[in-house]
Amino acid sequence: MTTAAILRRLEAYYDAVPRSAARAEDFGPLTLFIAEGRAGHPYYARPALDRPGPVEAADVERVRARQRQLGLPESFEWVAETAPTLRSAVEGSGLAVQQHPLMVLDEPAPPARTEAGVRILDPEDPLLPQALAAAHLAFGTPGTGIGPVGPAQLDAQARELAEAGWVRRTAGRMRAGLTVVAAAVTDGTVLGSGQHQPVGPVSEIVGVGTLPSARRRGLAAAVTAELVHDARTRRGVTTVFLTAADDDIARGYARLGFRRVGTALIAGPPE
């Protein structure tokens, strides 16, 4: 499949995924996704799948006004190669843009060896709260360096996510086949986790993270490999992709068989 064909397939996926948990509002060449319910991802605006065309700063301002009205983050996500006019429009409205490597799997490499057992979780698995908590703690301390945050903080974070509805919402998505969760477990404690979200023949790997105290043991690679295996052998997925945080992380995914096909852009108010 050519890169252009892959990007078209990803555009259809990007439009489909939020619709399972959000409603869509049209703003000319842009679509704003608005989450249903209190718990869950607040979503974002992105180029309209069925209304391609140039985007101007005025289009972005209309969406931002609606986001402010609803109390939502003023957030936009898109692929640079498929919406080349959006970046200048977004920056013209005063938002800051971050860019990340967009990668698609070719042939998976053998997973790295690790001392942890890695498995796909069921919605009723008692380790699901820990798995979600591990990812939150990992992304709360970005980077690849070993840090102090570890199992001691896990249960408190898990309780917080359960009280906020994240565990219940994720379990519901798992039962519906919308989300698959994998966890790396040692002695009954989750040290790392990740998810993939299948829609037809495409799935995105998201939220792969390792507790900072357990980094550099190959856990993220093992979790990713398990998610790839599940997507390809159990879900009928033929296109597996992900967005890496930065070039250093992308090099790690390249060793697992992923290659860069584009640039994912995320915009929000300047810090």
N, C-alpha and C positions, 0 to 999 in steps of 0.2 A: 504494500500500500504506500502511495506517495505521501510526502509530508503534507501536501495540500489536502489530500483526502482524509488523513488522520485529523487535521485541524477542523475540517468540516464535521467529522464524527464527534469530536470533542465539543464543538459548539452546540450540537443537538443535545449532548449529555448535560452540559452546563445549564441549558434551558429547562431540561426535564427534572433534574434532581430537586431543586427547591419546590417544585409544584406538589410534591408529596406532603409538604408541611407548611406551605405558604400560599397566599393568594398573589396574583400578579396584577399590577396596574400599569397601563400603557402610557408612555410619555414620548410620543413620536418615535425616534430611533432608539429609545431606551425603554427597558422594562424594569420596574421596581418590584422586588419580591418582599412580601410582608408576612412575617411568621404568624401562624395561627396558634393561640395559646400563649401562656406566660413563660413556660420553660422552653429552652431550645435556642438555636442560633438565630440572631436577629436578621440575618440575610443582608441584601445589598441590592444595588442596581447594576445592570449590565446591558450590553447591546441587545436589541430586540432580534430574535432569531428570524422572524418573518418580515421584518421591516428594515433591511440593511440600508445604510446610507450614511452620509457625513453627519457628524455630531458637532453642534456648536455650543459655546459656553452657555447660551440661553437655555438650551435643552438640559444641561447639567444643573443650572440654577433652579429650574422648575422641579426637578427631582429632589434637590436638596431642601427646597422649601417644604415639600411634602414630607420628607423625612423628619424635618424639625417639627412639623405640625403633629406627627405621630409619636414624637419622642424617640426616634430611631437614630442609630449612628449614621452619619453622612458618609456612607461607604459605597465604593464602586469597585467592581472586579471585572477584568476582561483579559483577552489575549492580544498582545501588541500586533501580531501579524494579521489578525482577522478584523481588527478595528483600528486602522492606522490613524484616524482623525480624532479618536477619543482622548488621547493623552493631552494634546494641546488644549482641547476644550476643558478638560478637567483641571489642568494646571491654570488655565485662564480664569477659572472660577475661584482660584485660591486654595485648592486642595493639593496635598503632597502625594507623590506617587512613589511606591516601592516596587521593585522588579525582582522576580524570582524565576529560576530555571524551570521550564515546563518539560517533563521527561516522559517518554513512552517506553515500555518494556519491549525489547527484542526477544532474545532467548535468555531465560533466567540462568544465572550462574549458580553453582552449588552453594548452599548457605554456609556461613561460617559456623564452626563448632562453638558450642556454648554449654556451660554447666547447667543452665536452666532448662526446664521442660517448657516447650511452647505448644499451645493448643488453642483451638477455636472454642470460644465460650458459648454456652447456651444462655437464653434469656434469664433462666432461673438460677444460673450458676452463682453461688454465694461470693465468688471472687469478682463478679462484675463491678460492684462499687469500687473495689481497689483498682481494677483495670482502668476505669475512667479517671480515678484520682491520680494514678501514676502519670497519665498523659498530662493532666492539668499541672501537676508539680513539675514535670519535665519542661513544659513550655513556659512556666513561670520563671525558670532559670535557663534561658536559652544558651545555645552553644554546645560544644562537645566536651568541654572540660569536666573533670570530676569535681563534684561539689558536696557540701554538707547535707543537703536535703535528701532524705532517704526514707526507709520504712517507719521511722519514728513519727513522721508527719503524715503517713498514708491514711490511717484510720480516721483522723480528724477531717482530712480533706474528703474522704469517702462519705462521711456523715453529712458534710456540708452540701455535697452534690446531691445526695439522696433527698435532703430537706428542700433543695431548690427544684426538684423534679427531674433532674438530669438522668438519674438511673431509671426511673419509670419510663421516661420518654425513650431512652435508648433501648430498653428491653422491648418496648412496643414496636420500634422500628426493626429490631432483630426478628421478632415474630412475623412481621410483614415481609421479611426478606429484603429490606431496604438497607440494612446495616449489618456487617459482620465484624465481630470483635475478636482479636487474638491477644493472648497474654503470655508473657514469659514468667514462669513461676518457679521459685526456689523455696523449699521448706514451707509451703503454704502461703507464701507472700509474693505478690505481684511486683516484679522489678521493672517491667516495661510492657507496653501495649501498643496497639494500633488498630485501625479499622479499614475496611473497604466498603464502598457503597455501589452495588451493582444496579445498573439500569440496562436491560437488554444485553447486548454484547459488549458493553463498556463498563468498567469500574475504575473508580479513583481510590487510591490508597491515601488515607488521611490520618493525621493525629498520631503518627508513630513517634513514641517518646520513651526514654529510659529515665528512671529516677537518677538524679545527678550523682548520687553516691555509688551507683552501679554502672556508670558509663565505661566505655572502652573495654567491654567484655564480649562484643559481638551480638548483644541482645537485640538492638534495633534491626540489624541485618537478619537475624533469625525470625523476628516477628514479621518483617516484610516478606521473607521467603514463604512463611506459612500463609500469609494473606494471598500472595500470588498463587500458591498451590490451590487454595480454596477457590479462588476466583476462576481459575482455569479448569480445574477438574470437577468441581461441584456445582458451579453456577453457569457454566457454558460461556464464560467471558472470553473474548478474543482480543480485546484491547484493554490493557492495564496501563494506567498512567498515574502520575503524581506531580506535585509542585514542591520543589526543594526550597528550603529556607534561603540558601545562599550557594555560592560556587563550591565552598568546602563540603557542604552536605551533598551537593550534586555529584561530586567526585566519588563519594561513598556509594551512592546509588548506581553510578556508572559501573562500579565493580560488581553489582548485582545483575547487570544486564540492561539497565535503562540508558537511553540516549536522549539528548536534548533535541526537541523539535520546535521550540518557541520560547516566548517569554510571557509569564503570567504577571499582570500588573494589578496592584491593589492601591486604592486611593482613599484618603481620609483627611480630616483637618490636620494641619501641621501641629506637632507637639510644642 
